[in-house]
């Protein structure tokens, strides 16, 4: 069974407060980017195994989220042995959710392979056990994500005709680094209201709370965002905790007029 595990971007990201469990309360809108994806192949096997190709993954096979997803499904639902092959194409350390998407692809594949027929709520809970943005990929449609990212409410966005350019600077940003410099705060107007404004107003009314200190530490990320805006993006931001940045463009030619050779796709 082969699944395309696409990435996501964050449109607006408010870090509201630190929770008693050590996580942070968030408000962000996640949308899928179907054109940029990893390929995950999961098959029945006599013994569970994992192999990866493509981009080098910065962890051991045992610690890969794909294998954590397999062990979770085996422990909780009695799923059998499988072989997992990952063709890694989404840059990591980028805030694009590639690892989370891979893990959810494995959960969904095992649900199908072993005919578990788990309800959506249970699939979401399984995915959320592996990471804060992993649950998003169960629905894989635009969602307003709150809590630590796992509480989802569908959101309607009119993104027809837009193109997205994704740029990944050479540096990476760890989750630890991102949260170490954060200053939580509750905005006067909730993200759910600000996201309803026209896309052409997002640059004024939306923000990513990770940007100020990440840009200060990594000026090349700030420069990539500025270059996207200079190229004509109607909206540009860092995705998640970075280091990838993206721009939304109203035509393909503008989206491809970048010197950093970004990934460019129609948004929907």
GUFI-107479 format. One line per 10 residues: their letters; for each residue x, y, z of N, C-alpha, C. Coordinates in nm, 2 decimals. Example, Ala and Ser with C-alpha at 12.3 -4.5 7.8 and 13.67 -1.06 7.14 Angstrom:
AS	1.32/-0.57/0.78/1.23/-0.45/0.78/1.32/-0.33/0.78; 1.28/-0.22/0.71/1.37/-0.11/0.71/1.29/0.00/0.79
END
This chain:
XXXXXXXXXX	0.08/-0.12/0.00/0.00/0.00/0.00/0.09/0.12/0.00; 0.07/0.21/-0.09/0.15/0.33/-0.11/0.06/0.45/-0.07; 0.11/0.54/0.01/0.04/0.67/0.05/0.14/0.78/0.02; 0.08/0.89/-0.03/0.15/1.02/-0.04/0.12/1.10/0.09; 0.23/1.12/0.16/0.22/1.19/0.29/0.26/1.34/0.27; 0.16/1.42/0.24/0.19/1.56/0.20/0.22/1.65/0.33; 0.28/1.76/0.30/0.31/1.85/0.41/0.20/1.95/0.44; 0.22/2.04/0.53/0.13/2.14/0.57/0.20/2.28/0.59; 0.12/2.38/0.58/0.18/2.51/0.63/0.08/2.57/0.73; 0.14/2.67/0.81/0.06/2.74/0.91/0.03/2.88/0.86
XXXXXXXXXX	-0.10/2.91/0.86/-0.14/3.05/0.83/-0.18/3.11/0.96; -0.10/3.20/1.01/-0.12/3.25/1.15/-0.08/3.15/1.25; -0.01/3.20/1.35/0.02/3.11/1.46/0.04/3.19/1.59; -0.06/3.18/1.68/-0.06/3.25/1.80/-0.02/3.15/1.92; 0.08/3.18/1.99/0.12/3.10/2.11/0.06/3.18/2.23; -0.05/3.12/2.29/-0.13/3.19/2.38/-0.08/3.19/2.52; -0.04/3.07/2.57/0.01/3.06/2.71/0.08/2.93/2.72; 0.15/2.91/2.83/0.21/2.79/2.87/0.12/2.71/2.96; 0.10/2.58/2.93/0.01/2.50/3.00/0.07/2.43/3.12; -0.01/2.38/3.21/0.05/2.31/3.32/0.12/2.18/3.29
XXXXXXXXXX	0.08/2.12/3.17/0.15/2.00/3.13/0.28/2.02/3.06; 0.32/2.15/3.05/0.45/2.18/2.99/0.44/2.22/2.84; 0.32/2.19/2.78/0.30/2.23/2.64/0.25/2.37/2.64; 0.24/2.43/2.52/0.18/2.56/2.50/0.05/2.56/2.43; -0.04/2.65/2.47/-0.17/2.66/2.41/-0.16/2.74/2.28; -0.21/2.69/2.17/-0.18/2.75/2.04/-0.32/2.78/1.97; -0.31/2.87/1.87/-0.42/2.89/1.78/-0.35/2.91/1.64; -0.38/2.82/1.55/-0.32/2.83/1.42/-0.41/2.76/1.31; -0.40/2.81/1.19/-0.48/2.74/1.08/-0.37/2.66/1.00; -0.40/2.54/0.99/-0.31/2.45/0.91/-0.39/2.42/0.78
XXXXXXXXXX	-0.31/2.42/0.67/-0.37/2.38/0.54/-0.27/2.28/0.48; -0.32/2.18/0.41/-0.24/2.09/0.34/-0.18/2.15/0.21; -0.06/2.11/0.18/0.01/2.14/0.05/0.03/2.00/-0.02; -0.06/1.97/-0.11/-0.06/1.83/-0.16/0.05/1.81/-0.26; 0.11/1.92/-0.31/0.22/1.90/-0.42/0.35/1.86/-0.36; 0.37/1.88/-0.23/0.50/1.84/-0.17/0.48/1.73/-0.07; 0.53/1.61/-0.10/0.49/1.50/-0.02/0.61/1.40/-0.01; 0.61/1.32/0.10/0.69/1.20/0.11/0.60/1.08/0.06; 0.67/0.97/0.02/0.60/0.85/-0.02/0.62/0.74/0.08; 0.51/0.69/0.14/0.52/0.59/0.24/0.46/0.46/0.19
XXXXXXXXXX	0.53/0.35/0.19/0.48/0.22/0.14/0.48/0.13/0.26; 0.36/0.07/0.29/0.34/-0.02/0.40/0.28/-0.15/0.35; 0.35/-0.26/0.39/0.30/-0.39/0.34/0.31/-0.49/0.45; 0.22/-0.60/0.44/0.23/-0.71/0.54/0.37/-0.77/0.53; 0.42/-0.82/0.64/0.55/-0.88/0.64/0.56/-0.98/0.75; 0.66/-1.07/0.74/0.69/-1.17/0.84/0.75/-1.11/0.97; 0.82/-1.00/0.94/0.89/-0.93/1.05/0.88/-0.78/1.03; 0.86/-0.70/1.13/0.85/-0.56/1.11/0.98/-0.50/1.08; 0.99/-0.41/0.98/1.11/-0.35/0.93/1.09/-0.21/0.88; 1.19/-0.13/0.87/1.18/0.00/0.82/1.31/0.03/0.74
XXXXXXXXXX	1.29/0.10/0.63/1.40/0.15/0.55/1.36/0.29/0.49; 1.46/0.37/0.47/1.43/0.50/0.42/1.52/0.54/0.30; 1.48/0.62/0.21/1.56/0.67/0.10/1.53/0.82/0.08; 1.59/0.88/-0.01/1.57/1.02/-0.04/1.65/1.10/0.06; 1.59/1.21/0.11/1.66/1.29/0.21/1.70/1.22/0.33; 1.82/1.24/0.38/1.86/1.18/0.51/1.78/1.23/0.62; 1.73/1.13/0.70/1.65/1.16/0.82/1.74/1.18/0.94; 1.72/1.28/1.02/1.81/1.31/1.13/1.77/1.23/1.26; 1.74/1.10/1.25/1.72/1.02/1.37/1.74/0.87/1.33; 1.75/0.79/1.43/1.77/0.65/1.40/1.64/0.59/1.35
XXXXXXXXXX	1.65/0.47/1.29/1.53/0.41/1.24/1.43/0.38/1.35; 1.48/0.34/1.46/1.39/0.30/1.58/1.31/0.43/1.63; 1.38/0.54/1.61/1.31/0.67/1.66/1.23/0.74/1.56; 1.23/0.69/1.44/1.15/0.75/1.33/1.00/0.74/1.37; 0.93/0.85/1.34/0.79/0.85/1.38/0.71/0.74/1.31; 0.76/0.70/1.19/0.69/0.59/1.12/0.69/0.46/1.21; 0.80/0.44/1.27/0.81/0.32/1.35/0.74/0.34/1.49; 0.74/0.46/1.54/0.66/0.48/1.66/0.51/0.46/1.63; 0.47/0.50/1.51/0.33/0.47/1.47/0.30/0.33/1.46; 0.39/0.25/1.41/0.37/0.10/1.40/0.36/0.04/1.54
XXXXXXXXXX	0.45/0.08/1.62/0.45/0.02/1.76/0.32/0.06/1.83; 0.28/0.18/1.81/0.15/0.23/1.88/0.03/0.14/1.83; 0.02/0.12/1.70/-0.09/0.05/1.64/-0.08/-0.10/1.68; 0.04/-0.15/1.70/0.06/-0.29/1.74/0.02/-0.31/1.89; 0.06/-0.21/1.97/0.03/-0.22/2.11/-0.12/-0.20/2.14; -0.18/-0.10/2.07/-0.32/-0.07/2.11/-0.42/-0.15/2.04; -0.39/-0.20/1.92/-0.49/-0.26/1.83/-0.45/-0.40/1.78; -0.33/-0.45/1.82/-0.29/-0.58/1.77/-0.26/-0.59/1.63; -0.22/-0.47/1.56/-0.18/-0.48/1.42/-0.06/-0.57/1.41; -0.05/-0.64/1.30/0.06/-0.73/1.28/0.19/-0.67/1.23
XXXXXXXXXX	0.28/-0.76/1.19/0.41/-0.71/1.14/0.39/-0.65/1.00; 0.47/-0.55/0.97/0.47/-0.48/0.84/0.61/-0.43/0.81; 0.63/-0.42/0.68/0.75/-0.35/0.63/0.71/-0.21/0.59; 0.79/-0.11/0.63/0.76/0.03/0.60/0.88/0.09/0.52; 0.85/0.14/0.41/0.95/0.21/0.33/0.92/0.36/0.31; 1.01/0.44/0.34/0.99/0.59/0.34/1.08/0.65/0.23; 1.02/0.72/0.14/1.09/0.80/0.04/1.08/0.94/0.08; 1.18/1.00/0.15/1.18/1.13/0.21/1.20/1.24/0.11; 1.10/1.33/0.10/1.12/1.44/0.00/1.09/1.57/0.07; 1.01/1.57/0.18/0.98/1.70/0.25/1.10/1.73/0.34
XXXXXXXXXX	1.16/1.85/0.33/1.27/1.89/0.42/1.23/1.88/0.56; 1.32/1.84/0.65/1.29/1.83/0.79/1.35/1.95/0.86; 1.31/1.97/0.99/1.35/2.09/1.06/1.30/2.21/0.99; 1.18/2.20/0.93/1.13/2.31/0.85/1.00/2.36/0.89; 0.93/2.30/0.98/0.80/2.34/1.02/0.69/2.30/0.92; 0.72/2.20/0.84/0.63/2.16/0.73/0.55/2.03/0.77; 0.59/1.98/0.89/0.51/1.86/0.94/0.53/1.73/0.86; 0.65/1.72/0.80/0.67/1.60/0.72/0.67/1.47/0.80; 0.74/1.47/0.91/0.75/1.35/1.00/0.61/1.32/1.05; 0.54/1.42/1.09/0.40/1.40/1.14/0.31/1.34/1.03
XXXXXXXXXX	0.32/1.39/0.91/0.24/1.34/0.80/0.28/1.19/0.77; 0.41/1.16/0.78/0.45/1.02/0.76/0.39/0.93/0.86; 0.39/0.97/0.99/0.34/0.89/1.10/0.19/0.86/1.08; 0.12/0.97/1.04/-0.03/0.95/1.02/-0.06/0.86/0.90; 0.03/0.87/0.80/0.01/0.78/0.68/0.02/0.64/0.72; 0.12/0.61/0.81/0.13/0.47/0.86/0.01/0.43/0.94; -0.04/0.52/1.03/-0.16/0.48/1.11/-0.27/0.45/1.02; -0.30/0.53/0.92/-0.41/0.51/0.83/-0.39/0.38/0.74; -0.26/0.36/0.71/-0.23/0.23/0.63/-0.26/0.11/0.71; -0.22/0.11/0.84/-0.24/-0.01/0.92/-0.39/-0.03/0.95
XXXXXXXXXX	-0.46/0.08/0.97/-0.60/0.07/0.99/-0.67/0.00/0.87; -0.62/0.03/0.75/-0.68/-0.03/0.63/-0.63/-0.17/0.61; -0.49/-0.19/0.63/-0.44/-0.33/0.61/-0.50/-0.43/0.70; -0.52/-0.39/0.82/-0.57/-0.49/0.92/-0.72/-0.48/0.95; -0.78/-0.40/0.86/-0.93/-0.39/0.87/-0.98/-0.35/1.01; -0.91/-0.26/1.07/-0.95/-0.21/1.20/-1.07/-0.13/1.20; -1.09/-0.05/1.10/-1.21/0.04/1.08/-1.23/0.13/1.20; -1.12/0.19/1.24/-1.13/0.28/1.36/-1.20/0.41/1.32; -1.29/0.46/1.41/-1.36/0.59/1.39/-1.26/0.70/1.38; -1.30/0.81/1.32/-1.21/0.93/1.30/-1.15/0.97/1.44
XXXXXXXXXX	-1.24/0.98/1.54/-1.20/1.03/1.67/-1.08/0.95/1.72; -1.09/0.82/1.70/-0.98/0.73/1.75/-0.85/0.75/1.67; -0.87/0.76/1.54/-0.75/0.79/1.46/-0.68/0.92/1.50; -0.76/1.02/1.53/-0.71/1.15/1.57/-0.63/1.13/1.70; -0.69/1.06/1.80/-0.63/1.04/1.93/-0.50/0.96/1.91; -0.50/0.86/1.82/-0.37/0.79/1.80/-0.26/0.88/1.74; -0.30/0.95/1.64/-0.20/1.04/1.58/-0.15/1.15/1.68; -0.25/1.20/1.76/-0.21/1.31/1.86/-0.11/1.25/1.96; -0.11/1.12/1.99/-0.02/1.07/2.09/0.12/1.07/2.04; 0.14/1.09/1.91/0.28/1.10/1.85/0.33/1.24/1.83
XXXXXXXXXX	0.25/1.34/1.84/0.29/1.48/1.81/0.18/1.58/1.81; 0.21/1.70/1.82/0.11/1.81/1.83/0.04/1.84/1.70; 0.11/1.82/1.59/0.04/1.85/1.46/0.01/1.72/1.38; 0.04/1.61/1.44/0.02/1.48/1.37/-0.13/1.46/1.34; -0.22/1.49/1.43/-0.36/1.47/1.42/-0.42/1.54/1.30; -0.36/1.65/1.26/-0.41/1.73/1.15/-0.42/1.65/1.02; -0.32/1.56/1.00/-0.32/1.48/0.88/-0.42/1.37/0.87; -0.49/1.34/0.97/-0.61/1.25/0.96/-0.71/1.31/0.88; -0.74/1.44/0.90/-0.84/1.51/0.82/-0.78/1.57/0.69; -0.66/1.63/0.70/-0.58/1.67/0.59/-0.66/1.77/0.51
XXXXXXXXXX	-0.74/1.86/0.57/-0.81/1.97/0.51/-0.79/2.09/0.60; -0.82/2.21/0.55/-0.80/2.33/0.63/-0.87/2.32/0.77; -0.79/2.34/0.87/-0.84/2.33/1.01/-0.79/2.44/1.10; -0.88/2.50/1.18/-0.83/2.58/1.29/-0.79/2.49/1.40; -0.66/2.49/1.44/-0.61/2.40/1.54/-0.58/2.47/1.67; -0.63/2.42/1.78/-0.61/2.48/1.91/-0.56/2.38/2.00; -0.57/2.41/2.14/-0.50/2.32/2.23/-0.35/2.32/2.20; -0.29/2.21/2.20/-0.15/2.20/2.16/-0.13/2.18/2.01; -0.25/2.19/1.94/-0.25/2.17/1.80/-0.34/2.06/1.75; -0.39/1.98/1.85/-0.47/1.86/1.82/-0.62/1.88/1.82
XXXXXXXXXX	-0.67/1.99/1.87/-0.81/2.02/1.87/-0.84/2.09/1.74; -0.93/2.03/1.66/-0.94/2.09/1.52/-1.09/2.13/1.49; -1.10/2.24/1.43/-1.23/2.29/1.38/-1.22/2.32/1.23; -1.30/2.26/1.14/-1.28/2.29/1.00/-1.30/2.44/0.97; -1.22/2.49/0.88/-1.23/2.63/0.84/-1.24/2.64/0.69; -1.33/2.73/0.64/-1.34/2.75/0.50/-1.25/2.87/0.45; -1.17/2.84/0.36/-1.08/2.94/0.30/-1.10/2.94/0.15; -1.11/3.06/0.09/-1.11/3.06/-0.06/-0.97/3.09/-0.11; -0.91/2.98/-0.15/-0.77/2.99/-0.20/-0.76/2.96/-0.34; -0.87/2.96/-0.41/-0.87/2.93/-0.55/-0.79/3.02/-0.63
XXXXXXXXXX	-0.71/2.96/-0.72/-0.63/3.04/-0.81/-0.49/3.08/-0.76; -0.46/3.05/-0.63/-0.34/3.09/-0.57/-0.23/2.98/-0.59; -0.11/3.03/-0.60/0.01/2.94/-0.61/0.09/2.96/-0.48; 0.16/2.85/-0.44/0.24/2.86/-0.32/0.39/2.83/-0.36; 0.48/2.91/-0.31/0.62/2.89/-0.32/0.67/2.86/-0.18; 0.74/2.75/-0.16/0.80/2.71/-0.03/0.95/2.72/-0.05; 1.02/2.79/0.04/1.16/2.80/0.04/1.22/2.75/0.17; 1.31/2.66/0.16/1.38/2.60/0.28/1.52/2.65/0.29; 1.55/2.75/0.37/1.70/2.79/0.39/1.78/2.67/0.44; 1.91/2.68/0.43/2.00/2.57/0.47/1.99/2.54/0.62
XXXXXXXXXX	1.96/2.64/0.70/1.95/2.62/0.84/1.83/2.54/0.88; 1.83/2.48/1.00/1.71/2.42/1.06/1.68/2.48/1.19; 1.56/2.46/1.24/1.52/2.51/1.37/1.46/2.40/1.45; 1.51/2.37/1.56/1.45/2.26/1.64/1.33/2.32/1.72; 1.25/2.23/1.76/1.13/2.27/1.84/1.18/2.33/1.97; 1.28/2.28/2.03/1.34/2.33/2.15/1.38/2.47/2.14; 1.45/2.50/2.03/1.50/2.64/2.00/1.38/2.73/1.98; 1.28/2.69/1.91/1.17/2.77/1.88/1.09/2.81/2.01; 1.07/2.72/2.09/0.99/2.75/2.21/1.07/2.82/2.32; 1.21/2.80/2.32/1.29/2.87/2.42/1.28/3.02/2.41
XXXXXXXXXX	1.26/3.07/2.30/1.25/3.22/2.28/1.11/3.28/2.27; 1.01/3.20/2.29/0.87/3.24/2.27/0.82/3.33/2.39; 0.74/3.43/2.35/0.68/3.51/2.45/0.52/3.50/2.43; 0.46/3.41/2.50/0.31/3.39/2.48/0.23/3.51/2.51; 0.12/3.52/2.44/0.03/3.63/2.46/-0.10/3.61/2.39; -0.21/3.66/2.44/-0.34/3.64/2.38/-0.37/3.77/2.30; -0.39/3.75/2.17/-0.42/3.87/2.09/-0.56/3.93/2.12; -0.58/4.06/2.09/-0.71/4.12/2.11/-0.82/4.06/2.03; -0.78/4.02/1.90/-0.88/3.97/1.81/-0.84/3.82/1.78; -0.93/3.72/1.81/-0.89/3.58/1.79/-0.86/3.55/1.65
XXXXXXXXXX	-0.77/3.45/1.63/-0.73/3.41/1.49/-0.85/3.37/1.41; -0.95/3.31/1.47/-1.07/3.27/1.39/-1.13/3.38/1.32; -1.13/3.50/1.38/-1.19/3.62/1.32/-1.09/3.68/1.22; -0.96/3.69/1.25/-0.87/3.75/1.16/-0.85/3.67/1.03; -0.86/3.54/1.04/-0.84/3.45/0.92/-0.96/3.47/0.82; -1.07/3.52/0.87/-1.18/3.54/0.78/-1.17/3.67/0.69; -1.07/3.75/0.71/-1.04/3.86/0.63/-0.99/3.81/0.49; -1.00/3.90/0.39/-0.95/3.86/0.25/-0.80/3.83/0.26; -0.75/3.74/0.18/-0.61/3.70/0.18/-0.52/3.82/0.16; -0.56/3.92/0.09/-0.48/4.04/0.06/-0.46/4.12/0.19
XXXXXXXXXX	-0.53/4.09/0.30/-0.52/4.16/0.43/-0.44/4.08/0.53; -0.41/3.95/0.50/-0.35/3.86/0.60/-0.21/3.92/0.64; -0.14/3.98/0.55/0.00/4.02/0.59/-0.01/4.12/0.70; -0.12/4.20/0.71/-0.14/4.30/0.81/-0.19/4.24/0.94; -0.28/4.15/0.93/-0.35/4.11/1.05/-0.31/3.97/1.11; -0.23/3.89/1.03/-0.19/3.76/1.08/-0.04/3.77/1.12; 0.00/3.68/1.21/0.14/3.68/1.25/0.17/3.54/1.29; 0.30/3.51/1.30/0.35/3.38/1.35/0.44/3.42/1.47; 0.40/3.39/1.59/0.47/3.43/1.71/0.61/3.38/1.72; 0.65/3.28/1.64/0.79/3.23/1.64/0.88/3.32/1.56
XXXXXXXXXX	0.83/3.40/1.47/0.91/3.47/1.38/1.01/3.57/1.44; 0.97/3.66/1.54/1.07/3.76/1.58/1.20/3.70/1.63; 1.20/3.60/1.72/1.32/3.55/1.78/1.39/3.46/1.68; 1.32/3.38/1.60/1.38/3.30/1.50/1.45/3.38/1.40; 1.39/3.49/1.35/1.45/3.57/1.25/1.57/3.64/1.31; 1.57/3.68/1.43/1.69/3.74/1.50/1.81/3.64/1.50; 1.78/3.52/1.53/1.88/3.41/1.53/1.93/3.36/1.40; 1.83/3.37/1.30/1.86/3.32/1.17/1.82/3.42/1.06; 1.90/3.52/1.04/1.86/3.63/0.94/1.83/3.58/0.80; 1.89/3.46/0.77/1.86/3.41/0.63/1.71/3.37/0.62
XXXXXXXXXX	1.65/3.33/0.73/1.50/3.30/0.72/1.42/3.42/0.70; 1.46/3.53/0.77/1.39/3.66/0.75/1.41/3.71/0.61; 1.53/3.69/0.56/1.56/3.73/0.42/1.48/3.66/0.32; 1.46/3.53/0.34/1.38/3.45/0.25/1.24/3.50/0.24; 1.18/3.53/0.36/1.04/3.58/0.37/1.04/3.72/0.29; 1.13/3.80/0.32/1.13/3.94/0.25/1.14/3.92/0.10; 1.22/3.83/0.06/1.24/3.81/-0.09/1.11/3.76/-0.15; 1.03/3.68/-0.08/0.90/3.63/-0.13/0.81/3.75/-0.15; 0.80/3.84/-0.05/0.72/3.95/-0.05/0.76/4.05/-0.17; 0.89/4.06/-0.18/0.95/4.15/-0.29/0.91/4.09/-0.42
XXXXXXXXXX	0.90/3.96/-0.43/0.86/3.90/-0.56/0.72/3.91/-0.59; 0.64/3.96/-0.50/0.49/3.98/-0.53/0.40/3.89/-0.45; 0.45/3.82/-0.35/0.36/3.74/-0.27/0.25/3.82/-0.20; 0.12/3.78/-0.21/0.02/3.85/-0.14/0.02/3.82/0.01; 0.09/3.71/0.05/0.11/3.68/0.19/0.23/3.59/0.20; 0.31/3.62/0.30/0.43/3.53/0.32/0.45/3.52/0.47; 0.50/3.40/0.51/0.52/3.38/0.65/0.61/3.26/0.67; 0.66/3.24/0.79/0.73/3.12/0.83/0.63/3.01/0.86; 0.65/2.89/0.82/0.56/2.78/0.86/0.59/2.72/0.99; 0.50/2.71/1.08/0.52/2.65/1.21/0.64/2.72/1.28
XXXXXXXXXX	0.73/2.64/1.33/0.85/2.69/1.40/0.97/2.71/1.31; 0.95/2.69/1.18/1.05/2.71/1.08/1.14/2.59/1.06; 1.23/2.60/0.97/1.29/2.72/0.90/1.23/2.75/0.77; 1.13/2.67/0.72/1.07/2.69/0.59/0.99/2.82/0.59; 0.99/2.89/0.48/0.89/3.01/0.47/0.82/2.98/0.34; 0.70/3.04/0.33/0.62/3.02/0.21/0.56/3.16/0.17; 0.53/3.17/0.04/0.46/3.28/-0.01/0.34/3.24/-0.09; 0.23/3.31/-0.08/0.11/3.28/-0.17/0.11/3.39/-0.28; 0.09/3.34/-0.40/0.10/3.43/-0.52/-0.03/3.42/-0.60; -0.07/3.53/-0.67/-0.19/3.52/-0.75/-0.16/3.47/-0.89
XXXXXXXXXX	-0.04/3.45/-0.93/-0.01/3.38/-1.05/0.12/3.30/-1.05; 0.13/3.20/-1.14/0.24/3.11/-1.13/0.38/3.18/-1.17; 0.37/3.27/-1.26/0.50/3.34/-1.30/0.56/3.41/-1.18; 0.49/3.48/-1.10/0.54/3.55/-0.98/0.60/3.44/-0.89; 0.52/3.33/-0.87/0.57/3.23/-0.77/0.70/3.17/-0.81; 0.73/3.17/-0.94/0.85/3.10/-0.99/0.96/3.20/-1.01; 0.94/3.33/-0.98/1.04/3.43/-1.00/1.14/3.45/-0.88; 1.18/3.33/-0.82/1.27/3.33/-0.71/1.40/3.28/-0.74; 1.50/3.33/-0.68/1.64/3.28/-0.71/1.68/3.16/-0.62; 1.59/3.14/-0.52/1.63/3.03/-0.42/1.57/2.89/-0.47
XXXXXXXX	1.51/2.89/-0.59/1.46/2.76/-0.64/1.37/2.70/-0.54; 1.25/2.76/-0.51/1.16/2.70/-0.41/1.08/2.59/-0.48; 1.01/2.52/-0.39/0.90/2.43/-0.44/0.78/2.52/-0.48; 0.73/2.49/-0.59/0.61/2.58/-0.64/0.50/2.49/-0.68; 0.38/2.51/-0.63/0.26/2.43/-0.66/0.14/2.51/-0.66; 0.03/2.47/-0.74/-0.10/2.54/-0.72/-0.15/2.50/-0.58; -0.21/2.59/-0.51/-0.24/2.57/-0.37/-0.35/2.46/-0.35; -0.45/2.46/-0.44/-0.56/2.36/-0.43/-0.58/2.29/-0.56
END
